[in-house]
Amino acid sequence: MKIVKATASFGKLQNETLKFHEGLNIINAPNESGKSTWCAFIRAMLYGIDSSERARKGTLPDKLRYAPWSGAPMEGSMDLVSNGCDITISRSSRAKNAPMREFTAVYTGTNTKVEGLTTGNAGEQLTGVSKDVFNRSAYIPQGEVAVSGSPELEKRISSIVATGEEGSSYTESDERLRSWQRRRRYNQRGYLPELEVKIEDTERALDEMSGALSTLEQMESQLLSARQDCLNLEIAVTESRKRQRKDSLSRLNSGRNELKERSAEHDRAMAELSEKREELRSSRFGDRTAEELEEEVQNDVAELKALEKTSKSFFVMLPAILCFILAIVFAAVYTTKANVVFVILAGVFCVAAVILLLRFAKMKQGDMNNKEQTRLILKKYRATEIKDIYSVLELHTRLCAAVEEAEQREYETREAYALCHDKQADLETEALTQLDFAGGNSEAARLSRELAAARTKAEEISSQIAGLKGRLSAMGDPLVLSSELSCMKEVYEQVEGEYSAISLAIETLAEADKEMQTRFSPEIGKLAAKYMSAVTGGKYEDVLINRDFSASTRTDEDIVARGSQYLSSGTYDLLYLAVRLAVCELALPKGETCPLIIDDALVNFDRERYDQAIELLRRIAAKRQVILFTCRD
């Protein structure tokens, strides 16, 4: 296949066209002019854009990296020659999430479609290799001269170098065998560890079932004994409760009778007290206390006696009469003797008589008041004299004493009733305590608690038996488990045999691969050494290549080969350019050649080696089209 012309709307390329010819094409352009974009465009036209690729740290997928800067859809066309036919392939984008998905292939200058070419197989049909092999051989992007191995590239080279059958690779076979091996055992994972766990679990379950059955028999025996204990305790509790109820009722009835007697005594005392108080209230002085009345009587008697002592008007009357008589006598004498002295004496005695009469009148009024006061005091006591007052006092004192005696009797009977009432309350509390068959201290309560504990124990045993039976039911039938265990052990032996066989196959395959490597590596190394010698003027002649395509080389002066990490960047690029060219020689088809696309792979070469590399590419370009993008003159 040869590329003739490409037109692209791709990345920074805006409907730009680039033409190619047979042999070596050197496209010289400065940096950032689109060289890498043209290389990516050619690959995209052949193999399409992977729309499932996602952005990763530091890298962008092609669908984002090469989206047209102008905002136009990603599209392009490419004219090429394949198997002597001029073909034009075109790719366009109908949706942004499916760039360059629309594909057409026609014969150049016509609308006739090329049969067999589709968007999925166009690259492999035109180049003869898959995209993976193309990326690792004919496509050399900038800064990625070193080639890496892959199962597809390995199959391609192995088919050409060894078997001639492009359908198997050691890496894929080894990975497939190891995958089978990992399915069976990988550390603590895989089918064998799972079987081991299942076997161990089943054996443990059988042991648990055996122990559980023995425990179940013991617990059923314990349950039977616990239920018998409950039955015996129920009988004892019933009898004890009957006795306790009878004793409690007897004591309560006795207390109630005594309480009734005390209540009757108190009622009689209350009636007597009421009667005595009524007698006292009906008396002359009502419910006054004897002490108060006695004090009042003493005061009244003293007052009466004082009133008797103040009645002396009679003694004043006699002197008044005497003075009046004397006044008359001296007046009579004066008339006979006409002596002034007698007149004076008569006047004096007359004045004295008047004064005494006035005093008598006043004292007479006082005596009348005292008599009225005396009458009122005696009337108060309904007495005629002082001794009658003392009789009234004595009677009232007896009534008060009778009331006090009745009150004392009422108090005593009330206290007796209260004491009996408290005693009855204590009896009732005691009866309630004794009749509390759950929390009391009586025999019935103790037996009730023993019965409750026995029932709880029986329920716990019953619950444990139910749980144990549930576990046994969940574990399954012991016979079935034993049968499954036997089957699992047979399967385990079979899978273990497969694991051993796979391990042996891996070892055998590794030995076969080593033998294959003795044919694989020298073949590529021989071609790579030839190209390495051409671009270094014969300085490096030997090239050694490992399975992962890591390479080492040596000069005539070196005793051992040096790995690529010990080489300068220019020599490193030379070494892997030689390896790439050797891989292209072996991996790419011999008939219809595939173009070699190189993006600035010679940038680290000095002038001499650059010229030698260009000369090597000219020789290669005699057989296949070489397209070299470079920024060097």
Residue, then its C-alpha position, 0 to 999 in steps of 0.5 A: m500500500k502507498i499513500v498518494k494524498a491526504t486532506a484533513s480537518f483534524g486538530k490544527l489542520q483546516n482542510e489542508t492537503l499533503k501529497f506523497h510519492e513512492g520511496l522516501n518522503i521527507i516532510n521538513a517543517p518547523n515545530e508546531s507546524g502539524k507534523s505529529t498531527w499529520c502522523a496521527f491523521i494517517r493512523a486515524m484514517l486507517y484505523g479510526i478514532d477510539s471513542s471509548e478512550r478516556a482522559r487520564k492524568g497527563t494525557l488526552p484521548d485522540k478524540l479530544r486532542y485532535a478535535p479541529w481547532s476551528g470547531a468544524p467536524m473531524e473529517g478527512s480523506m486519503d488517496l492510496v494505492s493498494n493491490g494495484c487499485d487507486i482507492t479513496i477512503s473518507r471518514s467524517s463525524r456525524a456526532k461529536n461523541a463518535p468522531m470519524r465514525e462514518f466511513t466510505a471507500v470508493y475507487t478514486g474518481t468514481n462512486t463505486k464502493v470498494e467491497g470488503l472495506t469497512t470502518g472496522n477492518a480498513g486498516e488491517q485490510l490495507t496494511g495487512v496488520s492490526k492497529d496494535v502491530f502497526n503502532r509497534s512497528a510501522y508507526i513511530p511517533q515522536g519521542e516513542v522510538a522504543v518498541s514494546g511487546s504485545p501478544e499480537l506483535e508476538k504472534r505476528i513475529s512468531s508466526i513468521v519466524a517459527t510456526g507460520e501460524e499467526g494464531s498463538s503466542y506464548t504470552e497469551s497461552d501463558e496468561r490463559l494457563r495462569s488464568w486457569q491456574r488462578r481460577r483454581r488457586y491464587n493465594q487464598r482465592g480460587y476454586l480450591p480454597e473455596l472447596e477447602v473452606k466448604i469442606e472445612d465448613t461441612e466437617r465443622a457442621l457435621d461435628e456441630m450437628s453431632g455435638a448438638l444432637s448430644t446436647l439436645e438429648q441432655m436438654e430434653s432430659q433437663l426440660l422433663s425434670a424442670r417441668q416435673d419440678c414445676l408441677n410439684l411446686e404448683i401443688a405446693v403453692t396451691e396448698s400454701r396459698k389456701r393455708q395462708r388465706k385462711d390464717s389471714l382471714s381469721r386474724l382479720n375477722s378477729g381484729r374487725n370484731e375487736l374494732k367493733e367493740r372499741s367503736a361501740e365503747h367509744d360511741r357510748a362514751m361520746a353519747e355520755l359526753s354529749e349528755k353531760r355537756e348538754e346538762l352543763r349547757s342547760s345550767r345557769f352558767g352554761d359551758r363556762t369552766a368551774e375555775e372561771l365561775e369560781e373566780e367570778v363568784q369570789n369577785d361577786v361575794a367580795e363585792l356584796k360584802a363591800l356593799e354591806k359595809t358601805s350602807k351607813s346613812f342611818f348614822v348620819m341621820l342621828p347627828a343631823i336630828l341632834c344638831f337640828i334640835l340643838a339649833i331649836v334649843f339655842a334659838a329658844v334660849y335666845t328668845t329668852k335671854a337675847n344673847v347673841v351667842f345663842v343666836i350664833l350657836a343656833g345658826v351653827f347647829c342649824v347649818a350643821a344640821v342642814i349639811l348633815l341632812l344633805r349628806f344623809a340624802k346623798m348617802k341615802q341615794g348611795d345606799m339605794n344604789n348598793k341595794e340595787q347592785t346587791r339585788l342584781i348580783l343575787k339575781k344573777y345567781r338566783a340566790t337570796e343570800i351569799k351562801d346560796i351563791y356558794s351552792v350554785l357554784e358547787l352545783h356547777t363545779r359538779l357538772c363541770a367535773a362530770v363533763e371532764e370525767a365524760e371527756q376522759r372516758e371519751y378520750e380513753t375509748r377513742e385512743a383504744y379505738a384508734l389503737c385497735h384501728d391501727k392494729q387492724a390496719d397492720l393486720e390488713t397490711e400484713a394480710l396483703t403482704q402475706l397474700d402477695f404471693a410474688g414479692g412477700n416473705s411468706e412461705a407461699a411467696r417463696l414457693s411462688r418465686e421458686l415456681a416462677a424461677a422453675r418455669t423460667k428455667a423450663e422456658e429457657i431450656s425449651s427456647q434453647i431446644a427450639g433454637l438448637k432444633g432450628r440450627l439442626s434444621a438449618m444445617g440440613d440432613p447429616l446423611v446429605l451433608s456426609s454425601e456432599l462432603s464425599c462429593m466435594k472431596e472427590v471434586y477437590e481431588q479432581v481440581e487439585g489434579e487439574y491444578s497440578a497439570i496446569s502448573l506442569a503445563i506452565e512449566t513446560l510452556a516456559e521451557a518451550d518458550k525458552e527454546m522459541q526465544t533461541r530462534f525468535s530473539p536472534e532473528i530480530g537481533k540479526l536484522a537489528a544489528k544489521y541496521m545498527s551497524a548501517v547507521t553507526g558506521g559499523k561501530y555497533e555490530d551486536v544487538l540482543i533483544n529480550r521478549d519484552f523488546s528491551a535491547s542491549t548492544r555492544t561495540d567491538e571493544d566491549i566485552v559484554a553488551r550494554g543495556s539501553q539505559y547506559l547509552s546516550s539519548g542519540t545512541y538510544d534512539l539509534l538502537y531502537l530505530a534499528v529494532r523498529l526497522a527489524v520488527c517492520e521487516l519481520a512483522l509487516p507483510k512481504g507482499e503488499t508493503c505497509p508504509l513506514i510513518i516516522d515522526d521526528a525520530l532522528v531529532n537526537f542524531d548528530r549530522e553524520r548519524y542523521d545522514q547515515a540514517i537517511e541513507l538507510l531509510r532510502r534503501i528501505a524505501a526502495k521496498r516500501q514507502v517511507i514518510l519521514f516528518t522532521c524539523r531538521d534540514 
